[in-house]
Amino acid sequence: MGINILEFINNVSVKTYLAGEDVFKEKDPSNGMMYFVFTGSLEIRKSYDGE
C-alpha cells in the first residue's frame, strides 16, 4: 500500500505564524502534526537546564 501524494497534498491544512510566534515548545506533547516551511525562516532552540 503506497501513499497517494495528490490525496495527501489536497488534505494538507495551512497555518500562518507571525514573526516570533511559537509553533511548539520543547517538551510539548506530540500533536501528530508535520510542519513544512514554505516561505520565511524558522529558528529552533534547545534549552539546557531550563534556560
Predicted model as a PDB file, atoms N, CA, C, CB and O in Angstrom, pLDDT in the B-factor column:
MODEL        1                                                                  
ATOM      1  N   MET A   1       0.849  -1.186   0.000  1.00 67.00           N  
ATOM      2  CA  MET A   1       0.000   0.000   0.000  1.00 67.00           C  
ATOM      3  C   MET A   1       0.884   1.235   0.000  1.00 67.00           C  
ATOM      4  CB  MET A   1      -0.960   0.006   1.221  1.00 67.00           C  
ATOM      5  O   MET A   1       1.662   1.443   0.931  1.00 67.00           O  
ATOM      6  N   GLY A   2       0.770   2.053  -1.034  1.00 80.00           N  
ATOM      7  CA  GLY A   2       1.574   3.264  -1.149  1.00 80.00           C  
ATOM      8  C   GLY A   2       0.799   4.507  -0.742  1.00 80.00           C  
ATOM      9  O   GLY A   2      -0.410   4.463  -0.513  1.00 80.00           O  
ATOM     10  N   ILE A   3       1.510   5.592  -0.660  1.00 79.00           N  
ATOM     11  CA  ILE A   3       0.901   6.872  -0.335  1.00 79.00           C  
ATOM     12  C   ILE A   3       0.470   7.552  -1.622  1.00 79.00           C  
ATOM     13  CB  ILE A   3       1.878   7.770   0.464  1.00 79.00           C  
ATOM     14  O   ILE A   3       1.256   7.664  -2.563  1.00 79.00           O  
ATOM     15  N   ASN A   4      -0.773   8.005  -1.667  1.00 85.00           N  
ATOM     16  CA  ASN A   4      -1.250   8.782  -2.803  1.00 85.00           C  
ATOM     17  C   ASN A   4      -0.897  10.237  -2.512  1.00 85.00           C  
ATOM     18  CB  ASN A   4      -2.807   8.590  -3.041  1.00 85.00           C  
ATOM     19  O   ASN A   4      -1.586  10.908  -1.744  1.00 85.00           O  
ATOM     20  N   ILE A   5       0.184  10.721  -3.132  1.00 86.00           N  
ATOM     21  CA  ILE A   5       0.699  12.056  -2.829  1.00 86.00           C  
ATOM     22  C   ILE A   5      -0.310  13.155  -3.161  1.00 86.00           C  
ATOM     23  CB  ILE A   5       1.990  12.300  -3.591  1.00 86.00           C  
ATOM     24  O   ILE A   5      -0.380  14.153  -2.443  1.00 86.00           O  
ATOM     25  N   LEU A   6      -1.077  13.000  -4.207  1.00 88.00           N  
ATOM     26  CA  LEU A   6      -2.074  14.022  -4.552  1.00 88.00           C  
ATOM     27  C   LEU A   6      -3.165  14.100  -3.495  1.00 88.00           C  
ATOM     28  CB  LEU A   6      -2.695  13.726  -5.923  1.00 88.00           C  
ATOM     29  O   LEU A   6      -3.616  15.192  -3.148  1.00 88.00           O  
ATOM     30  N   GLU A   7      -3.592  12.953  -2.982  1.00 87.00           N  
ATOM     31  CA  GLU A   7      -4.594  12.950  -1.916  1.00 87.00           C  
ATOM     32  C   GLU A   7      -4.015  13.598  -0.660  1.00 87.00           C  
ATOM     33  CB  GLU A   7      -5.073  11.505  -1.612  1.00 87.00           C  
ATOM     34  O   GLU A   7      -4.696  14.355   0.031  1.00 87.00           O  
ATOM     35  N   PHE A   8      -2.763  13.293  -0.377  1.00 83.00           N  
ATOM     36  CA  PHE A   8      -2.096  13.881   0.779  1.00 83.00           C  
ATOM     37  C   PHE A   8      -2.037  15.400   0.652  1.00 83.00           C  
ATOM     38  CB  PHE A   8      -0.682  13.304   0.934  1.00 83.00           C  
ATOM     39  O   PHE A   8      -2.400  16.113   1.588  1.00 83.00           O  
ATOM     40  N   ILE A   9      -1.586  15.896  -0.487  1.00 84.00           N  
ATOM     41  CA  ILE A   9      -1.455  17.338  -0.710  1.00 84.00           C  
ATOM     42  C   ILE A   9      -2.806  18.031  -0.635  1.00 84.00           C  
ATOM     43  CB  ILE A   9      -0.802  17.613  -2.065  1.00 84.00           C  
ATOM     44  O   ILE A   9      -2.907  19.126  -0.082  1.00 84.00           O  
ATOM     45  N   ASN A  10      -3.828  17.422  -1.174  1.00 86.00           N  
ATOM     46  CA  ASN A  10      -5.156  18.038  -1.168  1.00 86.00           C  
ATOM     47  C   ASN A  10      -5.778  18.090   0.229  1.00 86.00           C  
ATOM     48  CB  ASN A  10      -6.075  17.281  -2.101  1.00 86.00           C  
ATOM     49  O   ASN A  10      -6.750  18.816   0.441  1.00 86.00           O  
ATOM     50  N   ASN A  11      -5.235  17.335   1.179  1.00 85.00           N  
ATOM     51  CA  ASN A  11      -5.773  17.317   2.531  1.00 85.00           C  
ATOM     52  C   ASN A  11      -4.891  18.042   3.544  1.00 85.00           C  
ATOM     53  CB  ASN A  11      -5.975  15.904   2.970  1.00 85.00           C  
ATOM     54  O   ASN A  11      -5.126  17.958   4.749  1.00 85.00           O  
ATOM     55  N   VAL A  12      -3.886  18.746   3.057  1.00 85.00           N  
ATOM     56  CA  VAL A  12      -2.992  19.495   3.943  1.00 85.00           C  
ATOM     57  C   VAL A  12      -3.664  20.801   4.340  1.00 85.00           C  
ATOM     58  CB  VAL A  12      -1.620  19.768   3.259  1.00 85.00           C  
ATOM     59  O   VAL A  12      -4.204  21.515   3.495  1.00 85.00           O  
ATOM     60  N   SER A  13      -3.628  21.108   5.627  1.00 87.00           N  
ATOM     61  CA  SER A  13      -4.127  22.411   6.060  1.00 87.00           C  
ATOM     62  C   SER A  13      -2.935  23.340   6.240  1.00 87.00           C  
ATOM     63  CB  SER A  13      -4.957  22.295   7.384  1.00 87.00           C  
ATOM     64  O   SER A  13      -1.846  22.901   6.612  1.00 87.00           O  
ATOM     65  N   VAL A  14      -3.144  24.610   5.978  1.00 89.00           N  
ATOM     66  CA  VAL A  14      -2.071  25.604   6.039  1.00 89.00           C  
ATOM     67  C   VAL A  14      -2.331  26.538   7.213  1.00 89.00           C  
ATOM     68  CB  VAL A  14      -1.967  26.407   4.705  1.00 89.00           C  
ATOM     69  O   VAL A  14      -3.446  27.026   7.398  1.00 89.00           O  
ATOM     70  N   LYS A  15      -1.308  26.774   7.987  1.00 90.00           N  
ATOM     71  CA  LYS A  15      -1.400  27.724   9.086  1.00 90.00           C  
ATOM     72  C   LYS A  15      -0.247  28.701   8.961  1.00 90.00           C  
ATOM     73  CB  LYS A  15      -1.381  27.002  10.470  1.00 90.00           C  
ATOM     74  O   LYS A  15       0.885  28.302   8.692  1.00 90.00           O  
ATOM     75  N   THR A  16      -0.528  29.965   9.152  1.00 92.00           N  
ATOM     76  CA  THR A  16       0.488  31.011   9.083  1.00 92.00           C  
ATOM     77  C   THR A  16       0.822  31.462  10.498  1.00 92.00           C  
ATOM     78  CB  THR A  16       0.005  32.213   8.215  1.00 92.00           C  
ATOM     79  O   THR A  16      -0.070  31.691  11.314  1.00 92.00           O  
ATOM     80  N   TYR A  17       2.097  31.586  10.775  1.00 92.00           N  
ATOM     81  CA  TYR A  17       2.563  32.038  12.075  1.00 92.00           C  
ATOM     82  C   TYR A  17       3.190  33.417  11.923  1.00 92.00           C  
ATOM     83  CB  TYR A  17       3.572  31.033  12.686  1.00 92.00           C  
ATOM     84  O   TYR A  17       3.833  33.707  10.913  1.00 92.00           O  
ATOM     85  N   LEU A  18       3.004  34.260  12.924  1.00 93.00           N  
ATOM     86  CA  LEU A  18       3.601  35.587  12.937  1.00 93.00           C  
ATOM     87  C   LEU A  18       5.061  35.492  13.364  1.00 93.00           C  
ATOM     88  CB  LEU A  18       2.820  36.530  13.876  1.00 93.00           C  
ATOM     89  O   LEU A  18       5.461  34.532  14.022  1.00 93.00           O  
ATOM     90  N   ALA A  19       5.851  36.486  12.989  1.00 91.00           N  
ATOM     91  CA  ALA A  19       7.251  36.529  13.402  1.00 91.00           C  
ATOM     92  C   ALA A  19       7.330  36.463  14.921  1.00 91.00           C  
ATOM     93  CB  ALA A  19       7.948  37.811  12.871  1.00 91.00           C  
ATOM     94  O   ALA A  19       6.646  37.215  15.616  1.00 91.00           O  
ATOM     95  N   GLY A  20       8.162  35.568  15.434  1.00 90.00           N  
ATOM     96  CA  GLY A  20       8.340  35.425  16.867  1.00 90.00           C  
ATOM     97  C   GLY A  20       7.342  34.515  17.548  1.00 90.00           C  
ATOM     98  O   GLY A  20       7.488  34.221  18.735  1.00 90.00           O  
ATOM     99  N   GLU A  21       6.331  34.063  16.826  1.00 93.00           N  
ATOM    100  CA  GLU A  21       5.305  33.191  17.410  1.00 93.00           C  
ATOM    101  C   GLU A  21       5.839  31.764  17.518  1.00 93.00           C  
ATOM    102  CB  GLU A  21       4.003  33.220  16.557  1.00 93.00           C  
ATOM    103  O   GLU A  21       6.490  31.268  16.599  1.00 93.00           O  
ATOM    104  N   ASP A  22       5.560  31.104  18.653  1.00 93.00           N  
ATOM    105  CA  ASP A  22       5.988  29.715  18.839  1.00 93.00           C  
ATOM    106  C   ASP A  22       5.081  28.769  18.055  1.00 93.00           C  
ATOM    107  CB  ASP A  22       5.985  29.341  20.338  1.00 93.00           C  
ATOM    108  O   ASP A  22       3.856  28.886  18.094  1.00 93.00           O  
ATOM    109  N   VAL A  23       5.700  27.840  17.350  1.00 91.00           N  
ATOM    110  CA  VAL A  23       4.953  26.773  16.688  1.00 91.00           C  
ATOM    111  C   VAL A  23       4.681  25.688  17.725  1.00 91.00           C  
ATOM    112  CB  VAL A  23       5.738  26.198  15.447  1.00 91.00           C  
ATOM    113  O   VAL A  23       3.557  25.202  17.849  1.00 91.00           O  
ATOM    114  N   PHE A  24       5.707  25.319  18.456  1.00 91.00           N  
ATOM    115  CA  PHE A  24       5.585  24.428  19.610  1.00 91.00           C  
ATOM    116  C   PHE A  24       6.808  24.645  20.474  1.00 91.00           C  
ATOM    117  CB  PHE A  24       5.447  22.921  19.178  1.00 91.00           C  
ATOM    118  O   PHE A  24       7.800  25.225  20.032  1.00 91.00           O  
ATOM    119  N   LYS A  25       6.735  24.177  21.702  1.00 90.00           N  
ATOM    120  CA  LYS A  25       7.838  24.341  22.639  1.00 90.00           C  
ATOM    121  C   LYS A  25       8.400  22.982  23.024  1.00 90.00           C  
ATOM    122  CB  LYS A  25       7.383  25.109  23.890  1.00 90.00           C  
ATOM    123  O   LYS A  25       7.712  21.963  22.970  1.00 90.00           O  
ATOM    124  N   GLU A  26       9.652  22.996  23.409  1.00 89.00           N  
ATOM    125  CA  GLU A  26      10.309  21.779  23.866  1.00 89.00           C  
ATOM    126  C   GLU A  26       9.478  21.144  24.976  1.00 89.00           C  
ATOM    127  CB  GLU A  26      11.749  22.077  24.357  1.00 89.00           C  
ATOM    128  O   GLU A  26       8.971  21.836  25.859  1.00 89.00           O  
ATOM    129  N   LYS A  27       9.348  19.852  24.922  1.00 88.00           N  
ATOM    130  CA  LYS A  27       8.608  19.031  25.886  1.00 88.00           C  
ATOM    131  C   LYS A  27       7.091  19.129  25.738  1.00 88.00           C  
ATOM    132  CB  LYS A  27       8.991  19.429  27.281  1.00 88.00           C  
ATOM    133  O   LYS A  27       6.365  18.526  26.529  1.00 88.00           O  
ATOM    134  N   ASP A  28       6.589  19.872  24.742  1.00 92.00           N  
ATOM    135  CA  ASP A  28       5.152  19.809  24.452  1.00 92.00           C  
ATOM    136  C   ASP A  28       4.839  18.383  24.004  1.00 92.00           C  
ATOM    137  CB  ASP A  28       4.729  20.866  23.348  1.00 92.00           C  
ATOM    138  O   ASP A  28       5.653  17.766  23.318  1.00 92.00           O  
ATOM    139  N   PRO A  29       3.685  17.854  24.375  1.00 95.00           N  
ATOM    140  CA  PRO A  29       3.328  16.524  23.867  1.00 95.00           C  
ATOM    141  C   PRO A  29       3.119  16.593  22.347  1.00 95.00           C  
ATOM    142  CB  PRO A  29       2.040  15.986  24.578  1.00 95.00           C  
ATOM    143  O   PRO A  29       2.709  17.623  21.810  1.00 95.00           O  
ATOM    144  N   SER A  30       3.400  15.510  21.688  1.00 92.00           N  
ATOM    145  CA  SER A  30       3.235  15.474  20.230  1.00 92.00           C  
ATOM    146  C   SER A  30       1.765  15.627  19.861  1.00 92.00           C  
ATOM    147  CB  SER A  30       3.799  14.158  19.647  1.00 92.00           C  
ATOM    148  O   SER A  30       0.880  15.056  20.498  1.00 92.00           O  
ATOM    149  N   ASN A  31       1.532  16.412  18.816  1.00 88.00           N  
ATOM    150  CA  ASN A  31       0.174  16.543  18.299  1.00 88.00           C  
ATOM    151  C   ASN A  31       0.007  15.749  17.007  1.00 88.00           C  
ATOM    152  CB  ASN A  31      -0.168  18.019  18.064  1.00 88.00           C  
ATOM    153  O   ASN A  31      -1.045  15.801  16.370  1.00 88.00           O  
ATOM    154  N   GLY A  32       1.047  15.015  16.626  1.00 87.00           N  
ATOM    155  CA  GLY A  32       0.986  14.186  15.433  1.00 87.00           C  
ATOM    156  C   GLY A  32       1.090  14.962  14.128  1.00 87.00           C  
ATOM    157  O   GLY A  32       0.912  14.395  13.050  1.00 87.00           O  
ATOM    158  N   MET A  33       1.376  16.257  14.221  1.00 85.00           N  
ATOM    159  CA  MET A  33       1.438  17.098  13.025  1.00 85.00           C  
ATOM    160  C   MET A  33       2.840  17.079  12.419  1.00 85.00           C  
ATOM    161  CB  MET A  33       1.025  18.542  13.361  1.00 85.00           C  
ATOM    162  O   MET A  33       3.830  16.827  13.106  1.00 85.00           O  
ATOM    163  N   MET A  34       2.895  17.349  11.125  1.00 85.00           N  
ATOM    164  CA  MET A  34       4.137  17.503  10.401  1.00 85.00           C  
ATOM    165  C   MET A  34       4.162  18.945   9.898  1.00 85.00           C  
ATOM    166  CB  MET A  34       4.267  16.457   9.219  1.00 85.00           C  
ATOM    167  O   MET A  34       3.156  19.439   9.390  1.00 85.00           O  
ATOM    168  N   TYR A  35       5.292  19.616  10.035  1.00 87.00           N  
ATOM    169  CA  TYR A  35       5.384  21.023   9.667  1.00 87.00           C  
ATOM    170  C   TYR A  35       6.328  21.213   8.494  1.00 87.00           C  
ATOM    171  CB  TYR A  35       5.848  21.859  10.857  1.00 87.00           C  
ATOM    172  O   TYR A  35       7.376  20.571   8.415  1.00 87.00           O  
ATOM    173  N   PHE A  36       5.947  22.104   7.578  1.00 87.00           N  
ATOM    174  CA  PHE A  36       6.779  22.493   6.443  1.00 87.00           C  
ATOM    175  C   PHE A  36       6.875  24.008   6.440  1.00 87.00           C  
ATOM    176  CB  PHE A  36       6.199  21.957   5.088  1.00 87.00           C  
ATOM    177  O   PHE A  36       5.900  24.692   6.750  1.00 87.00           O  
ATOM    178  N   VAL A  37       8.037  24.538   6.094  1.00 89.00           N  
ATOM    179  CA  VAL A  37       8.215  25.981   5.965  1.00 89.00           C  
ATOM    180  C   VAL A  37       8.281  26.281   4.469  1.00 89.00           C  
ATOM    181  CB  VAL A  37       9.515  26.489   6.725  1.00 89.00           C  
ATOM    182  O   VAL A  37       9.222  25.881   3.783  1.00 89.00           O  
ATOM    183  N   PHE A  38       7.261  26.995   3.977  1.00 86.00           N  
ATOM    184  CA  PHE A  38       7.206  27.320   2.552  1.00 86.00           C  
ATOM    185  C   PHE A  38       7.875  28.651   2.256  1.00 86.00           C  
ATOM    186  CB  PHE A  38       5.763  27.352   2.072  1.00 86.00           C  
ATOM    187  O   PHE A  38       8.538  28.797   1.229  1.00 86.00           O  
ATOM    188  N   THR A  39       7.710  29.620   3.143  1.00 90.00           N  
ATOM    189  CA  THR A  39       8.364  30.917   2.989  1.00 90.00           C  
ATOM    190  C   THR A  39       8.833  31.384   4.360  1.00 90.00           C  
ATOM    191  CB  THR A  39       7.403  31.966   2.336  1.00 90.00           C  
ATOM    192  O   THR A  39       8.287  30.973   5.384  1.00 90.00           O  
ATOM    193  N   GLY A  40       9.829  32.230   4.373  1.00 91.00           N  
ATOM    194  CA  GLY A  40      10.340  32.742   5.634  1.00 91.00           C  
ATOM    195  C   GLY A  40      11.393  31.811   6.204  1.00 91.00           C  
ATOM    196  O   GLY A  40      12.017  31.034   5.481  1.00 91.00           O  
ATOM    197  N   SER A  41      11.577  31.902   7.505  1.00 92.00           N  
ATOM    198  CA  SER A  41      12.594  31.079   8.156  1.00 92.00           C  
ATOM    199  C   SER A  41      12.081  30.621   9.507  1.00 92.00           C  
ATOM    200  CB  SER A  41      13.922  31.853   8.312  1.00 92.00           C  
ATOM    201  O   SER A  41      11.074  31.117  10.012  1.00 92.00           O  
ATOM    202  N   LEU A  42      12.786  29.678  10.074  1.00 90.00           N  
ATOM    203  CA  LEU A  42      12.391  29.078  11.334  1.00 90.00           C  
ATOM    204  C   LEU A  42      13.636  28.944  12.198  1.00 90.00           C  
ATOM    205  CB  LEU A  42      11.699  27.696  11.117  1.00 90.00           C  
ATOM    206  O   LEU A  42      14.690  28.528  11.718  1.00 90.00           O  
ATOM    207  N   GLU A  43      13.513  29.295  13.465  1.00 91.00           N  
ATOM    208  CA  GLU A  43      14.615  29.135  14.403  1.00 91.00           C  
ATOM    209  C   GLU A  43      14.248  28.029  15.380  1.00 91.00           C  
ATOM    210  CB  GLU A  43      14.926  30.469  15.151  1.00 91.00           C  
ATOM    211  O   GLU A  43      13.155  28.019  15.946  1.00 91.00           O  
ATOM    212  N   ILE A  44      15.170  27.108  15.568  1.00 91.00           N  
ATOM    213  CA  ILE A  44      14.960  26.009  16.505  1.00 91.00           C  
ATOM    214  C   ILE A  44      15.956  26.178  17.641  1.00 91.00           C  
ATOM    215  CB  ILE A  44      15.121  24.610  15.804  1.00 91.00           C  
ATOM    216  O   ILE A  44      17.157  26.324  17.415  1.00 91.00           O  
ATOM    217  N   ARG A  45      15.442  26.156  18.859  1.00 88.00           N  
ATOM    218  CA  ARG A  45      16.306  26.335  20.028  1.00 88.00           C  
ATOM    219  C   ARG A  45      16.190  25.129  20.955  1.00 88.00           C  
ATOM    220  CB  ARG A  45      15.942  27.634  20.786  1.00 88.00           C  
ATOM    221  O   ARG A  45      15.125  24.527  21.093  1.00 88.00           O  
ATOM    222  N   LYS A  46      17.294  24.799  21.574  1.00 88.00           N  
ATOM    223  CA  LYS A  46      17.350  23.732  22.568  1.00 88.00           C  
ATOM    224  C   LYS A  46      17.693  24.380  23.898  1.00 88.00           C  
ATOM    225  CB  LYS A  46      18.398  22.621  22.179  1.00 88.00           C  
ATOM    226  O   LYS A  46      18.665  25.129  23.999  1.00 88.00           O  
ATOM    227  N   SER A  47      16.889  24.089  24.924  1.00 85.00           N  
ATOM    228  CA  SER A  47      17.190  24.647  26.243  1.00 85.00           C  
ATOM    229  C   SER A  47      18.043  23.665  27.034  1.00 85.00           C  
ATOM    230  CB  SER A  47      15.888  24.978  27.014  1.00 85.00           C  
ATOM    231  O   SER A  47      17.930  22.450  26.872  1.00 85.00           O  
ATOM    232  N   TYR A  48      18.878  24.201  27.872  1.00 88.00           N  
ATOM    233  CA  TYR A  48      19.729  23.411  28.742  1.00 88.00           C  
ATOM    234  C   TYR A  48      19.506  23.889  30.167  1.00 88.00           C  
ATOM    235  CB  TYR A  48      21.232  23.525  28.331  1.00 88.00           C  
ATOM    236  O   TYR A  48      19.639  25.080  30.448  1.00 88.00           O  
ATOM    237  N   ASP A  49      19.173  22.990  31.058  1.00 78.00           N  
ATOM    238  CA  ASP A  49      18.935  23.311  32.468  1.00 78.00           C  
ATOM    239  C   ASP A  49      17.867  24.385  32.631  1.00 78.00           C  
ATOM    240  CB  ASP A  49      20.229  23.767  33.129  1.00 78.00           C  
ATOM    241  O   ASP A  49      18.007  25.271  33.475  1.00 78.00           O  
ATOM    242  N   GLY A  50      16.810  24.320  31.841  1.00 62.00           N  
ATOM    243  CA  GLY A  50      15.690  25.239  31.977  1.00 62.00           C  
ATOM    244  C   GLY A  50      15.922  26.632  31.423  1.00 62.00           C  
ATOM    245  O   GLY A  50      15.080  27.510  31.612  1.00 62.00           O  
ATOM    246  N   GLU A  51      17.036  26.863  30.746  1.00 59.00           N  
ATOM    247  CA  GLU A  51      17.312  28.191  30.186  1.00 59.00           C  
ATOM    248  C   GLU A  51      16.614  28.380  28.860  1.00 59.00           C  
ATOM    249  CB  GLU A  51      18.810  28.402  30.015  1.00 59.00           C  
ATOM    250  O   GLU A  51      16.734  29.439  28.245  1.00 59.00           O  
TER     251      GLU A  51                                                      
ENDMDL                                                                          
END                                                                             
